[in-house]
Amino acid sequence: MKGFLFPCVALSAVFVCGLAGAQEEEKAPSPWTHRVVVVNGGATSLTTPHEIADTDAAQIGYHAATETAPALWFAFEGSYQKPLTVRMGVPKIESYRLLRPRMALVAPGLPQPEPPLPFPVPPGYGAIVYDTADQVVSDGRDGFTGTRSWMFAADTLSPASAGRAFLVGYLPEGGAGKFWMTVGDETRFRFADLFGVVSKTVEIRRFHEMSDGFGATVWQVVTVLGLALVITLVAVSPK
């Protein structure tokens, strides 16, 4: 056990330095800053949403909207007037330059939105809509995945009462297109997340229609894999 302590400390130092270098250019959400809920996971709905346990923790979902999967649904337990930080973006691909997705907070006690939502909501529920067409657009780049996005300014939405609530991302005009949506703004990266960063990076790059690989340097990728290996060896080694 003790024999692994020095490699752990040394590799951790290299890892932190490498990550800091990557973050100097980073503006867009990254698997380091946001827990990846789903990447292009297909259809979700009122009855089959992705459950969000903590809406303060930064989390992101990537969705390719189609006729059979028009919306991305998150579900959570809302608190009375507790604000939710939300944001959306689209891959920086020319065909999506004018794409303006929306996100609706669907919760009990909220007013009925105008125009109406393109999907049904439970009785007694209404919605507040975050419309990217009303938001300032900026260029974003994630230094680790190498992906680029057109990002829309973050906003806050608040439930009117406690109870089960939903965040739903969709395209107001329907049709096909890609967008990502985030909830929460507190980064809570865990060492356990190291094991999923590489696979999620490949998925995120494919979503942005980029080749498999990494935006980070080779050394940063090697550091991630090495640190994950060292932690595994420490965890399973006899005391």
HUKANOR-V480215 format. One line per field, one symbol per residue. ss: DSSP state (~ for helix, > for strand, _ for the rest). burial: 1 if it has 9 or more other ideal C-beta (glycine too) atoms within 8 Angstrom, else 0. A space follows every 10 residues. Layout:
# HUKANOR-V480215
ss: ???
burial: ???
This chain:
# HUKANOR-V480215
ss: __~~~~~~~~ ~~~~~~~~~~ ~~~_______ ____>>>>>_ _________> >_____>_>> >>>>>_____ >>>>>>>>__ __>>>>>>>> >__~~~____ _>>>>>>>__ __________ ____>>>>>> >~~~__>>>> >______>>> >>__>>>>__ __>>>>>>>> ______>>>> >>>__>____ ~~~~~~~~~~ ~~~~~~~___ _______~~~ ~~~~~~~~~~ ~~~~~~___
burial: 0001000100 1101100110 1110011111 1111111111 0001110011 0100101111 1111100011 1111110100 0101111111 1110010010 1111111101 0010001010 1000111111 1100100011 1111111111 1100101111 1010111111 1100001111 1111000000 0011011101 1111111100 0001110001 1011111101 101100000
